[in-house]
Amino acid sequence: MMMHERTHEDTEGAILFDAEVSPQVGHEWFAAEYWREHDALRAQAGGRGGVLVIGTPVGECVLRHYRRGGLVATLMGDRYLWTGADRTRPFMEFRVLAEIARLELPGPVVMAARYCRHGLYYTADLITRRIADAQTLAECLATGRLDAELGEEVGALVARFHRAGIWHADLNAHNVLVAPGELYLIDFDRGRLRTPAVDWQQANLQRLRRSLMKLGAATGEAAFDRDVWQPLLYRYGRTLNA
């Protein structure tokens, strides 16, 4: 997939965007008020960060504001320590997603990333294309849709990313999307390219398993292992070594 990376810098900060999709992306693209005034604010989702669905000139997109979690959030909120433009969370995620697109892996299509500098700190946002008609793997588990067949598809999905050296920092059931005819991995904040290795690949898989256990799979762990997790691992291994 062709991408023409372009950066716009001003006194507020900088925007990194794909000029193949839009010749210019301004700060207004990252403001909920702008989309509300243009009757283009489609929905607001939950979660740690502020996530909005917006109707842009190039189609429906997801606008995500970066926000810290855990105890550090009480001190830092949505601020991150400034260590250089190329090391900002949105610019790094933009480039990981660009590589995912180049490799033709099923991830979000990135549109634009922004940081706003505030002295020693910055705040950040990311815009990706919306994946339509999708449910999270967590939702599939809750509604009884996570069976051996879907488990195998998840195993193949994760293996494709691992084989390419794409490390997901928070591989959990909320970051696997199930859409008609395709599965996707989303939210590559802190994700990066790594040399394929068994240690980090297995740690990634175990993180996904712990997420599913927390969401209710533990209540029938033996059946879950037999009916879902073992098929997932089988297809994972077949795909990784194909």
C-alpha positions, 0 to 999 in steps of 0.5 A, a space after each residue: 500500500 502506497 503512503 506519502 508521509 508528510 509533516 506539518 509543524 507549527 507553534 502548537 506541535 506537529 501533525 504527521 499524515 498520509 498525503 495520499 489520502 488527504 493533501 492537508 490535515 489541520 489541528 481541527 481534525 483532532 477537535 471533537 467540537 469541529 466535527 460536532 459543528 459539522 454534524 460529523 461526530 458519529 459516536 463516542 466509545 468508552 475506554 481509557 482514552 477519548 475515542 470518537 467516530 468521526 465522518 471525515 471527507 475521506 470516510 468514517 474514522 476513529 479519533 483516539 486521544 492518548 491517555 495514561 492508565 493505572 496509578 500514573 494517570 493520577 499524576 500525568 493524566 494525558 501528558 507524556 514526557 517530551 524526548 523528541 518528535 520521532 519518539 512521541 507515542 503517536 508518531 511511533 504508532 503511525 509508523 508501525 501502522 504504516 509498516 503493517 499496511 505495507 506488509 498487507 497485514 490486517 490492522 487499522 489504516 492510519 490517517 494522521 497523528 498529532 502531538 501538541 508540545 507543552 514545555 517538558 510534556 506533550 499530549 497526543 492523538 491518532 486518527 485511523 479509518 474505522 473498521 465497520 461492522 466489527 465486534 471485539 473478541 471480548 464481545 464474542 466471548 461474552 455472547 458465546 461466539 468464541 468457538 474452535 473455528 474462531 479460536 483458529 482464526 485468532 491463532 492465525 491472525 496473531 501468527 501472521 503478525 508475529 512472523 513479520 516481527 510485529 510486537 503488540 504491547 497489549 495483546 488482549 481480547 479488546 484489541 482483536 476485532 472480528 468483522 465479516 470475512 476478516 479479523 484485525 489487530 488494533 491499538 498499536 500504541 507502544 508496539 514495535 518491530 522486533 526480531 521474531 523470537 519464541 520468548 516475546 511471541 509466547 509472552 504475547 500469547 499468554 497475555 491474550 490468554 490472561 485477558 480471556 481468563 479475566 473476562 470469564 473463560 476461567 469459569 470453564 477453563 478445562 472446556 475453554 482449553 480444549 475447545 478454544 485455546 488448543 485449536 488457537 495454538 494449533 493454528 498459530 503454530 501452523 501459520 507461524 511456520 508455514 
